[in-house]
Amino acid sequence: MTDEEATEKARRLAMERAARFGRCAAELAAFLPAQWAVHEHAPDPAARNPFHPVPGPRDPFGEGLVGSDGLYAEGLNSALAAIVAHEWPGEEAKRNGHVLGPGELLALIEVMAQDPAVERVVMENGAVLILDQHPAAELPRGSANTIFDVTRPSASRGTRIDIGVLREGNEQAAMSRHGRGTGILTLAHVTALLALDGHDSLHAIGEQQADRVRNGALRADAAARETAAAFLDRIGEEEAERRAEAAEPREDLGYSLEECPVCFHEAFQIDGLAPIWGRVGYGQCVVCSYIRSPDIADEEGFAAHIAILDS
């Protein structure tokens, strides 16, 4: 294998590891407990409790999420292998080419952090911190004579690898995966895993979350179209025509009626424009009841934007 081939293989492997971590982490992140606001009308802002209840780091994670242990183990192994391969190429695998397991990778990182000859890796508050290779520049000062007229350094210094928490999470996940009982992942285990995304070899969760949301919106839209088409068959052509003739736009919003993509009647009421691209409206058809969501409006708005650029 030539040096160029070896470099290309390492690049592809790094991308695969980042993508696997991103998919697993995004799925886990979607099950973080919902937090909702309460007491929003309390007269004293200091007395307001924005979260109810406040989840603690030792609270159980992912109740109802089947396979959370497998997602955690795969995400952790992929992330640690990517980080070690990026920082110390070749150390992530044994001589036979097999990649080290999560426990071995964590032990390796811990050893590196204790070696004074290793740069950019330090122990901090019981965790390993891999300092950024290119520290973020200070944020610009705010307007003069305001509270923002100060030097504002970046909040991030590097990637925090909480060795103890991640090791415990790996052991908990292994219990059920290997039939040794039911391991219980906690919020602390999952948030420590998500924190690894800050490393230069990863930065994968955001893209995977966007894909997850997009795919969910596309599936929901396909179901909405099928439901609308079935409803259209049920009411019949005569009733559809009557509804179309009676259709009126929402006067309070000022949008005209548009053609519905399901029944093709000029009866689609616009409730608003796509939040990002602003080219396509979301709303509901008063004939077949098809609902276009803001996410789908943005999806179609992006396609319209590309079409304009290509024209």
N, C-alpha and C positions, 0 to 999 in steps of 0.2 A: 504494500500500500504506500503510495507516494505521500509526501507531506501535505500536498493540496487535498488529496482524498481523505487523509486523516483529519484535517481541519474541517472539511465539509461534513464528515461524519459526526465530529464533536458538536458542530453547530446545529445539525439536525437533532441530535440527541438532547441538546440543551433546550431546544424549542419544544420537543416532545415532553420533557420533564416539566417545563413551565406550564404547558397546556394541561397536562394531567393534574398538576397541583391546582391550577386555576379552576378546572371543572369541579374537582372535589371540594375545594374551599368555597366556591360559589354556591354549591348545593347545601353545604353546611351552614353558610351564612344566611341562607334563605329561611332557616329554621331557628335563628336567634329569636328569643322570646319577644313578642310584641310589647312595646311600652306605650302607654297612652296617658294623655294629660288629664289631670283632675284638678279640682279647686281653681279652675282658670279665672273664676270671678272673685277670688279672695281679695279683699280690699288692700291687704298688705302683700306686695309682690314677694317679700322675703318669706312669707308664710306659705306660699304656694308650693305644692309638691308636684313637680312636672311628671313624675313617673309613679305608677301604682300597679302592682307593687314594684319595688326596686329589686331587680334580680341581683343576687350576690354571686361572686366568682365560684363558690362551691355549689351553687344550685345545679341540679341535673340539667343536661342539655338534650335537645332533640327527641323529646317524648313523642312518639308516633312516627319518627323518621326511621324507616326500616333500612338497615345497612349502614347506619352512621359510623359504626366501628370500622367497617371496610373503607368507607370514604376517608375517615380520619387517617387510617394506616397508610393508604395509598398516597393521600395528599402529603403526609408528613415525610414519607420515604422519598417521594419525588422532589419535594422542596429541599430537603437536606442534601440529597445527591446533587441537585443543581447548584446549591450554594457552595458545597465543598469542591465540586469540579471547577467552578468559576474561580474560587480563591486559591485552591491548591490542586491543579490539574493532575489527575492520576491517582490521587489519594482516596477517591470515592469508591474504588474497586479493589478487589483482591487480585492476586497474580493470575488467577484463572479467568479474570474478567467479570466475575460476579460482583454486583454492586453491594456494598455493605448495607446491613439493615439499619433501621432508625436508631436503635440503641448504640450500635457501633459508630455511626456517624455523629451522634451527639457526644459520645466519649472522645472522638477525634477532635471535634470542635473545642471541647473543654480543654483538652491537652494543648491545642494550639493557642488558646487564650492565656494559658499559664506560661508559655514560652516567651521570654523577653525578646527573642530574636525575631518573632513574628510581628510584623507591622499591622496596624489598623485593627487589631483584635484585642479587646480588653475585657476584663471582668468588671461588671458594674451592678451593684446591689444584688449579687447572687446570680446574675445572668451574664451571658456573653453578648457583647456589643461589637458588631462588625461596622467600623466607621465607614462612612461613604467615601468612595475614592475621589469624588468630585463634590465637596461640600456645597450645599446650596448657598447662593449669594444672599446677602442680607436683603430683606424686603425693603422697598423704597420707603423713604420717610413720608409721612402724611402732610397734609396742608399746614402751612405755617400758622402758629398760634392756635393749634388744636391739640387735643389729647393724643393725636396720632403723630405729632411732630417729634418723633423719637426714632432712634435706631432700633429696628425690629429684626433680630436674627431669626433664621429659620428654626422651626421647632424640632425638626428631625436632624439627628446626628448620624444615624445609621440604623442597622437592622438589629433588633433585640431578639436574642435566642434564649428563651427561658428554659435552660437545660432541665431543671428539676420538674417543672410543670409538664414539659413536652415528654420527658421520660415517663412520668406517671401516666400521662394520656396514652402513650404508646402501650404501656402495660395494661391499662384498662381495656383498650380496644382489642388487645391480643386475647384477653380472657374469653370473650364470646366467640371470636373468630376461630379459636382453637378448641372450643368446646370445654373450657375450664370454668364455666359459669357466666354470669352476666356482668360485664364490666360497665361501669357508669361513667360516661363522659360528663364533664362539667363545663360551665361557661368559661372557666379559667383555661381548661385544656383547649377549647376551640379558639378563644381569642388569642392565645399564644401561637396557635398554628397560623391564624390569619395575619399575625404580625410579621411573619416571615416574608410576606408579599413585598415588603419594602426593599428587599435585596435586588441588586442590579440584574441578577440572573432570572428574576421572576416578573414582578409587575404584571401579573396575569389575571387577578381576580376581576378587575373592572371590565375587561373585555369579555370574560366569560359570563359575568352577570348581565351585561348588555345583550349577549347572545341568548341567555336564558329568558330574559324578559321579552325579547323579540320573538323567539320561537313560541313562547306561551301566548303572545298576542296573535300570532298568525294562526295558531291552533284554535284559539277562541273565535277569531274572525271566520274561519272556515265553518265552525259549528254554527255561528250566527247566520251565515248565508244559507246553510242547509235548513235551519229552523225557519227562516224567512221564506224560502222556496216552498217548504211544506205548508206553511200558513197560506201562502198565495194560492196553492192548489186547493186548499180547503175552502177559502172564501169564494173562489170562482172569478171568472173574467168580468162578469157584470158588476159584482160588488167592488172589484178592483178599480174598474172605470169610474164608478160612483165616488169612491174615495179619492181618486186622482182629481176629479173635477172639483171636489170640495176642499182639496188641499190648499192651505195658505201658509206663507212663511211666518215665522215668529216676528211680530211687529216690534217687540221690545229689543230685539238684537240687530235688526236691520239687514239681515242676510236674505238673499233671494232663494227660492226653491231650486234644487238641483236634481238632475236625473239620478234615480236610484240605480246602483250597479246590479241589483238583483231582479227587480221587476221592470226596470227601465221606464218607469213613470216619472214625470217631473213633480215629484212629491217628497223629496228628501229635505227635511228641515235641518238647517245648520244651527248648531248650538255654539259653535266657536271654530276657530281655525287651529290647525296643527300647532302645538306649542313650540316646536323647533323651526320647522320650515315654513309654516304659515301659508302654504299653497292650497291645501286640501282641508275641507271642513269635516268636523265630526258631528254626529247627531243621529237622527232616526227617521226612517221613511214612514209616512203616515198611511201608506197602502199595505206594504208587506211586513212592516215593523222591524225591518233590518236595522241594526244598530252598528254604526262605525265608531270605534273607540278612538280617543286621541292618539294612542300608539299606532294604530293602523293608518290614521290620517297622516301621521308623520312618515310612516313607511311609504305611503303613496306620494307624499310631498317630496321625499327624497328622490324617488324615481322620476317625478316630474322635473325636479331640478337637474338631474343628470341628462334627461332628454333635451332640456333647453341648452345645456352646455354642448351636447353632441350635435345640435342642429346648426 
